[in-house]
Amino acid sequence: MNKERGRSATEKGAKSNTDWQKLRALPDPEVIFTEDAPSTSPEDWANAIAHKGLPVPSRKTQIALRIDDDVLGWFKAQGAGYQTRMNAVLKAFRDAHMPNNSAS
């Protein structure tokens, strides 16, 4: 599994060419907008659609669950995302035991 996933380029050791101090000191009227980085208004953000076309993730509930050491160790050995995989296994078990095998 890729352990670098989710890390920014600078977190991975890449050198930034941005002069952050100079950028922070730049007055707003001096910001130059381009076709690739256009100016936006509050109305643009108010009308933005988050996750357009993506399924809305189901709500999760945090619980305390006791798992055998060997089972937890096996899932953790698979790498990042082991809790998501454990949830997928539980969902598959639930779905397999529902009447008519219909998932909800």
SEZA-577176 format. One record per residue (C-alpha): residue number from 1; residue in one letter; x, y negated, z. Coordinates in steps of 0.2 Angstrom, whole numbers, plus 5000, padded with zeros to 4 digits. Layout:
% residues N
(NUM 'A' (X Y Z))
...
//
This chain:
% residues 104
(1 'M' (5000 5000 5000))
(2 'N' (5005 4982 4997))
(3 'K' (5010 4975 5013))
(4 'E' (5013 4958 5005))
(5 'R' (4994 4956 5000))
(6 'G' (4987 4940 5008))
(7 'R' (5003 4931 5011))
(8 'S' (5007 4915 5003))
(9 'A' (5022 4913 4992))
(10 'T' (5031 4902 5005))
(11 'E' (5027 4916 5018))
(12 'K' (5035 4928 5006))
(13 'G' (5051 4918 5006))
(14 'A' (5048 4907 4990))
(15 'K' (5055 4890 4991))
(16 'S' (5043 4876 4989))
(17 'N' (5047 4861 4978))
(18 'T' (5034 4850 4986))
(19 'D' (5039 4835 4996))
(20 'W' (5026 4837 5009))
(21 'Q' (5031 4822 5019))
(22 'K' (5030 4811 5004))
(23 'L' (5013 4818 4999))
(24 'R' (5006 4815 5016))
(25 'A' (5012 4797 5015))
(26 'L' (5004 4794 4998))
(27 'P' (4989 4783 4999))
(28 'D' (4973 4790 4992))
(29 'P' (4972 4776 4978))
(30 'E' (4989 4782 4971))
(31 'V' (4984 4800 4969))
(32 'I' (4984 4805 4951))
(33 'F' (4970 4816 4944))
(34 'T' (4972 4827 4929))
(35 'E' (4961 4839 4919))
(36 'D' (4968 4853 4929))
(37 'A' (4966 4844 4946))
(38 'P' (4951 4833 4943))
(39 'S' (4944 4821 4956))
(40 'T' (4929 4828 4965))
(41 'S' (4915 4819 4975))
(42 'P' (4905 4825 4990))
(43 'E' (4891 4828 4979))
(44 'D' (4902 4840 4969))
(45 'W' (4905 4850 4985))
(46 'A' (4887 4850 4991))
(47 'N' (4882 4858 4974))
(48 'A' (4896 4871 4974))
(49 'I' (4890 4889 4975))
(50 'A' (4901 4900 4986))
(51 'H' (4904 4918 4980))
(52 'K' (4894 4915 4964))
(53 'G' (4891 4932 4956))
(54 'L' (4899 4941 4971))
(55 'P' (4889 4952 4983))
(56 'V' (4886 4944 5000))
(57 'P' (4896 4954 5013))
(58 'S' (4885 4963 5026))
(59 'R' (4885 4957 5044))
(60 'K' (4897 4965 5055))
(61 'T' (4896 4968 5074))
(62 'Q' (4911 4970 5085))
(63 'I' (4910 4985 5097))
(64 'A' (4922 4995 5108))
(65 'L' (4924 5012 5101))
(66 'R' (4934 5026 5108))
(67 'I' (4943 5036 5094))
(68 'D' (4954 5051 5096))
(69 'D' (4973 5046 5095))
(70 'D' (4976 5058 5080))
(71 'V' (4961 5051 5070))
(72 'L' (4966 5033 5073))
(73 'G' (4984 5037 5069))
(74 'W' (4979 5045 5053))
(75 'F' (4969 5030 5047))
(76 'K' (4982 5017 5053))
(77 'A' (4995 5027 5043))
(78 'Q' (4985 5024 5027))
(79 'G' (4990 5005 5029))
(80 'A' (4982 4989 5030))
(81 'G' (4963 4989 5029))
(82 'Y' (4961 5005 5040))
(83 'Q' (4946 4998 5050))
(84 'T' (4937 4994 5033))
(85 'R' (4940 5012 5028))
(86 'M' (4934 5019 5044))
(87 'N' (4918 5009 5041))
(88 'A' (4916 5016 5024))
(89 'V' (4918 5034 5031))
(90 'L' (4904 5030 5043))
(91 'K' (4893 5023 5030))
(92 'A' (4896 5038 5019))
(93 'F' (4891 5049 5033))
(94 'R' (4875 5039 5037))
(95 'D' (4870 5039 5018))
(96 'A' (4873 5058 5017))
(97 'H' (4861 5061 5032))
(98 'M' (4847 5049 5027))
(99 'P' (4831 5057 5019))
(100 'N' (4833 5058 5000))
(101 'N' (4851 5053 5002))
(102 'S' (4846 5035 4999))
(103 'A' (4858 5021 5004))
(104 'S' (4852 5005 5012))
//
